[in-house]
């Protein structure tokens, strides 16, 4: 899903919206009430689970 989306975007700033649209996710802004399960790092092309 990450690679497909990265190939589709021309401006990396559009990545989050495109990822959610292509793969039927809802975009949720970060807050103290939301825990992050995975990070999609478009600078390094790493996908990882953040440690606390």
C-alpha positions in Angstrom: 0.0 0.0 0.0 2.9 2.4 0.8 4.7 1.8 -2.4 1.5 2.1 -4.5 0.7 5.4 -2.9 4.2 6.7 -3.2 4.2 6.0 -7.0 0.8 7.9 -7.3 1.8 11.2 -5.6 3.7 13.9 -7.4 4.0 16.1 -4.2 4.9 14.2 -1.1 2.8 16.6 0.9 -0.2 14.9 -0.7 0.8 11.4 0.6 -1.4 11.2 3.7 -4.6 12.2 1.9 -3.8 10.0 -1.1 -2.9 7.0 1.1 -6.2 7.3 3.0 -8.3 7.8 -0.2 -6.7 4.9 -2.1 -6.9 2.4 0.8 -10.2 3.5 2.5 -8.8 4.9 5.7 -10.1 7.9 7.7 -7.5 10.6 8.3 -7.2 11.3 12.0 -5.1 14.2 13.3 -2.8 13.3 16.2 -3.7 14.0 19.8 -3.0 12.7 23.3 -6.1 10.5 22.9 -4.8 8.7 19.9 -2.1 6.1 20.0 0.2 5.6 17.0 0.6 2.0 15.9 2.8 2.6 12.8 4.8 5.4 11.3 5.2 5.7 7.5 8.4 7.7 7.1 8.4 9.0 3.5 11.9 10.6 3.9 13.6 7.2 4.7 10.9 4.8 3.2 10.8 3.1 6.6 7.6 1.7 8.2 8.0 1.1 11.9 6.2 0.9 15.2 7.3 3.7 17.5 8.6 2.8 20.9 7.4 4.7 24.0 
